[in-house]
Amino acid sequence: GAVVSQHPSRVICKSGTSVKIECRSLDFQATTMFWYRQFPKQSLMLMATSNEGSKATYEQGVEKDKFLINHASLTLSTLTVTSAHPEDSSFYICSASGTIVGQPQHFGDGTRLSIL
Amino acid sequence: QKEVEQDPGPLSVPEGAIVSLNCTYSNSAFQYFMWYRQYSRKGPELLMYTYSSGNKEDGRFTAQVDKSSKYISLFIRDSQPSDSATYLCAMSAPGTYKYIFGTGTRLKVLA
C-alpha cells in the first residue's frame, strides 16, 4: 500500500518552456502533498506544502509565480515550472501523507528536469 | 548547528556485515522518526517509522530512538549489495506535517 506515482520521470526541454509534473496517491487519500527539490548528492529541500482545496504554502526563497502548485483533489497535486531556465534543472520529488497528522510521507520516484 | 546531523559517508562494508547508521538532533519536540532508503535517481522509500522512544524491528532492519540523548539509529543485519543506497533520517514534531531531513549517508555493501 501507500503508493505515490509521479509523472513524467524525465523531461528535457528548451529554455522558456513551462513544464507540468503530476503527483498521484494511488491507494490512499492524501490531505497534504509536498514538493521537494534535490541537487546531486544532497538531501531533499522542501519547496512547498499543498493541502487539498487550498493554496500552497511555499518555503522561504521559493518563487510562487515560478513554481505553480495545484492540489485539486485528495489524490492529485501538480507542480508547474513556468518559463523554465537552465538553473531550474534539478530532480523534483513529490510526497504525500494521509489524513492523520503523524502518518509518514510516501514519495514518488521523482522527475529529472533538464532545461537546455 | 543544524537541527538534524547525519554523517554523509560514504560507508563501505563487506557483504554480511551489520551496518549502523545514526542521526542526532537538537529539537526535543520531535516525536516522529523515519528512515528512508534512496537509490540513485529514485525517490526515497520508507523503511522504518517510529513514534517516540524505543526499538522497532522489521526483517533485517532495526530502528532505535533514544530521546534522552536525541539520537536515532538504523541497524541493518546481514547486509547485501542491494542495500547499497543513501539512507536518510527524517523527523517531525506533533501537529506538523513538515519533515526535517538529515543529509543522508551513502552506504556501499561490497560483494
Chai-1 contact restraints between the chains, C-beta under 6 A:
chainA,res_idxA,chainB,res_idxB,connection_type,confidence,min_distance_angstrom,max_distance_angstrom,comment,restraint_id
A,T32,B,Y97,contact,1.0,0.0,6.0,A-B,restraint_1
A,S43,B,F101,contact,1.0,0.0,6.0,A-B,restraint_2
A,S43,B,T103,contact,1.0,0.0,6.0,A-B,restraint_3
A,S43,B,G104,contact,1.0,0.0,6.0,A-B,restraint_4
A,L44,B,F101,contact,1.0,0.0,6.0,A-B,restraint_5
A,I93,B,G43,contact,1.0,0.0,6.0,A-B,restraint_6
A,S97,B,Y97,contact,1.0,0.0,6.0,A-B,restraint_7
A,G102,B,Y32,contact,1.0,0.0,6.0,A-B,restraint_8
A,P104,B,M34,contact,1.0,0.0,6.0,A-B,restraint_9
A,P104,B,L46,contact,1.0,0.0,6.0,A-B,restraint_10
A,P104,B,Y49,contact,1.0,0.0,6.0,A-B,restraint_11
A,F107,B,G43,contact,1.0,0.0,6.0,A-B,restraint_12
A,F107,B,P44,contact,1.0,0.0,6.0,A-B,restraint_13
A,G108,B,G43,contact,1.0,0.0,6.0,A-B,restraint_14
A,D109,B,K42,contact,1.0,0.0,6.0,A-B,restraint_15
A,D109,B,G43,contact,1.0,0.0,6.0,A-B,restraint_16
A,G110,B,G43,contact,1.0,0.0,6.0,A-B,restraint_17
